[in-house]
Every structure is written in C-alpha cells, then in structure tokens.
Amino acid sequence: MNKTCLECGEKIVGREDKKFCSDGCRNAYNNKINKDSTNFMRNINNKLRKNYRILSEINIEGKSKTTLAKLLSKGFDFEFFTNILHTKTGNTYYFLYDQGYMVLDNDFYMLVKKDI
C-alpha cells in the first residue's frame, strides 16, 4: 500500500504506521495544527507565558513571598491567570498552571507551586 506524507504528499518509505516522510514535515504539520488561530489568542497566551515565567523566576524554592512592586516591575499582569483555588480556610489562590499566588496584607504576595 502506498502512503503519502500528510504535510507534503510525498511517498512514505519505512514503517507502515508512518505519517510523514521526514522530521521536517512532521514538525511543519504539527506547528500548523497547534498554531494560535487569532492574534487575540496569541496575545493572551503570551501574557500567560510571561506571568508564568515571572512567578517561576521569583518562586525558585516552591514557596516564597514577594511584593506587589516587584511583580509589577517585572511586567506581571494580574488580569491573566489560568484558574482560581478557594481553600477550606477561605484563602484564594490564583494560578498560572502550577505556579500560584495569594494576596497578603500590605501589598505582599505568597507564591506557591503545586506538586503535580
């Protein structure tokens, strides 16, 4: 049976379950599939990634404190996060994937990392 590459249409040689003729075609195909479909999505994903990088850079130990001024100076945008966790004790954590923060008094923030 003659199979053709999903990306370029060339004939595939090798294993019968191969879908691409080369790594380049496989990468090009997957990049097209996973590409953000609009500028709006791309901008939001960029803001989420930036916020995540900022928290990861500050919260090296997995649990630490920081200030509002430090987060803002690095460009942290508090409007963008991936989920909210309300604890039984009444605390609210805002998460960017596994990195999170909780608002404390006097413009301080508790930074935490979820164990996944």
Summary of the structure (lengths in Angstrom):
residues: 116
radius of gyration: 21.4
end to end distance: 43.8
largest distance: 69.7
contacts: 267
relative contact order: 0.12
helix: 33%
strand: 23%
